[in-house]
Amino acid sequence: MAAPKKGRRPAGGQSRPGRALALILIAMVALTGGMFWSGHTTPRLGIDLAGGTSITLKAKAEPGQESAVNETNMNTAVGIIERRVNGLGVSEAEVQTQGKENIIVNIPRGTNEKQAREQVGTTAQLYFRPVLAVTNGGPAEAPSASSSGSPSAKPSSSASGSTAGEKSATPSATGSAQGRALTEALKAPSPTPTPTGSASPSTTPKATGTPSATPTPDAATAALQQKFTSLNCLDPKQRTAAGQGVKPTEPTVACGEDAPGVWSKYLLGPAEVEGRDVDDAKGQLDQQRGMWIVTMDFTDAGSKKFQAITGKLSAQADPQNRFAIVLDGEVVSAPSVRQTLSASAEISGNFNQQSAQDLGNILSYGALPLTFETQSVDTVTAALGGEQLEAGLIAGAIGLGLVIIYLVAYYRGLSLIAILSLGVSALLTYVIMALLGPTIGFALNLPAVCGAIVAIGITADSFIVYFERIRDELREGRTLRPAVERAWPRARRTILVSDFVSFLAAAVLFIVTVGKVQGFAFTLGLTTLLDVVVVFLFTKPVMTLLARTKFFGDGHAWSGLDPKRLGAKPPLRRTRRANASAAGPVDPKEA
């Protein structure tokens, strides 16, 4: 009979449990250190626990476009608003429709709450329009619009490859002189690119592509002229209403702020490039000029449009060579175009870091398909959520206490391993949640707390499976050390299958749900993964080490592994000797 090889470990044996314990200890120290280094030592709380702001938006249809307020556009608006808010790092923001024309936005209290409030209802309709005329911001008959005044130009904006627009503007005119200038501008050919057409500022060419000087109808021309003449950009209500209800294909008037409190008014041609032609936008600091700008990259179609119109504008005289960048009816900037441009552009002006990044964020995620009015802005207190959290924590503490009492009463000494494992799992869960707040915007809400409480049972179940496997081996007559190693493979399979089912359920719940329920699913999935880590790297190695101690190895009555209390069979080794004696003497050579 062949002798067993020396050094052979039992199936499922673990040669160096110290390595696993060192690994999880290093991970705990590193994560805890990272938490303190980041300065976020507590998990970020959701709106139900931390409070915040609830904003109600009502969709407003433009005249003649009442059918635009439909389910498709409302859902599109919800998606854009949600991406805008999340783009600012605001976590757990809830955006959902209420009825057919309302959207509710719940923003938890945080560092970016104010920015989010400013952006949620911003329509962000962006158009590039050619400038037909520009004068100071007061009404034509006002003294400020005298011919001696020359308004300062809008802070220059430029496009990739161009020279920044210089400060220039047409002198203001009054009375009949201004009226004649506007009439000529409106009747002049449009700078809309055509194969052979000339570039001048007003109406669009015919479908045939040949240049046409089709005049604007007299009534429309007179109305637009009157609107431009009487527009007072110093009046906020007039500034807001200036471009309302104007289609992109129509000329319009708009106001633009040159400096704080200094306004100019513009007569603008039809839009040549729209916001949807912008592929990406971001606010950044121009190191050379020491100013904040917003850079934009166009789509392929947008690049072609931009190239065509800038080619036309570059051949015009001031101010017809200027391109107004109009956002929500207000001229953000109006740079002079001196050469043909295509791939990208930039907006510069009175920006600081926040306003530049806000505009870039808005343009990146697109314009809202509808105009929204803010119906109400309510502050949500955390009082109710705090009471519910307190009740939930009390329930969790009671449940944890009952689990510990059961473990102590039934498993005695083994309960120490279970309690230590629960402590390690709780520490890892807390630290990771605190780190996920600033990293991915995770916020702890009430359902997430419920998920963590449910995870206590999942984690305790893993310990029970392993302990019962060990007890089964002891009942078969094995000593503790081999019982610990032989029980592990079968317990491991059961634990992995159980945790996989729990994680799969959490993943499906996370995918198919929205809002707060996702917090429950995320926490449940996270704690399930941590259960596997703790059982493999802490519970099993600790059990291996304690099996070598006298208290557990000899089966002390309070160890929870007393063979007598478990009804163990006689040792397997004695059973073999008894069977051999009953069979008669054995030839030493055969042995």
Number of C-alpha atoms within 10 A of each C-alpha: 6 5 5 7 7 6 6 8 12 14 12 15 18 16 11 11 17 15 12 18 19 13 12 18 15 12 13 17 11 11 18 20 12 17 20 14 10 12 11 17 16 14 18 25 21 29 27 25 24 20 22 20 20 21 19 20 22 20 23 16 16 15 9 8 10 10 8 16 18 13 13 11 15 23 16 15 27 21 15 21 29 21 20 22 27 17 16 18 21 26 26 26 28 20 26 20 18 13 8 12 16 19 25 17 25 25 28 28 25 18 11 16 19 12 15 25 18 11 18 25 23 18 20 21 21 25 24 23 28 32 30 30 26 28 28 30 30 22 20 23 13 12 11 16 20 17 14 10 15 17 23 18 25 27 22 22 26 25 25 16 14 16 15 18 21 16 14 18 19 17 16 21 23 16 11 9 11 17 18 13 14 23 17 14 23 30 19 21 22 27 32 26 23 20 10 9 17 21 23 26 31 29 24 23 20 12 9 9 13 13 21 17 18 16 16 16 10 11 9 12 18 16 11 19 22 14 16 25 24 16 23 23 24 19 11 11 10 15 22 15 12 22 18 15 14 15 11 17 13 13 25 25 27 27 29 27 23 23 14 7 8 17 22 24 28 24 27 27 31 24 21 21 23 18 20 18 21 23 18 18 24 19 24 17 17 13 8 6 8 8 16 22 27 26 22 23 20 22 16 14 11 22 20 16 21 25 17 20 25 26 21 25 29 20 17 19 13 18 21 27 26 26 29 28 25 25 20 18 24 23 26 23 26 32 29 30 30 22 16 19 23 21 17 22 22 19 26 25 20 19 18 15 14 13 16 23 21 22 20 21 22 25 24 22 21 24 22 22 19 22 20 21 15 14 12 12 14 11 15 20 16 19 13 13 19 16 12 15 20 12 12 17 15 12 14 18 13 12 16 18 12 12 17 18 14 13 22 18 13 12 20 16 19 21 23 15 19 24 18 14 23 22 13 19 23 18 15 20 17 17 21 18 23 27 24 17 20 18 10 12 17 22 26 25 24 23 21 21 19 20 22 25 21 17 23 20 13 19 23 19 16 23 25 18 17 24 22 14 20 24 23 16 19 27 22 17 20 22 19 24 21 19 21 26 22 19 23 22 16 14 19 19 10 15 22 15 11 15 22 16 12 18 20 13 14 21 16 12 19 21 11 9 12 13 13 21 17 22 26 23 24 23 25 29 25 18 26 26 16 20 30 20 14 23 22 17 21 24 24 24 21 19 20 21 14 17 21 13 12 10 15 22 16 16 20 15 15 15 17 22 25 20 22 13 11 14 13 17 14 13 14 12 10 11 12 10 10 10 10 12 10 8 8 8 8 10 7 6 6 6 7
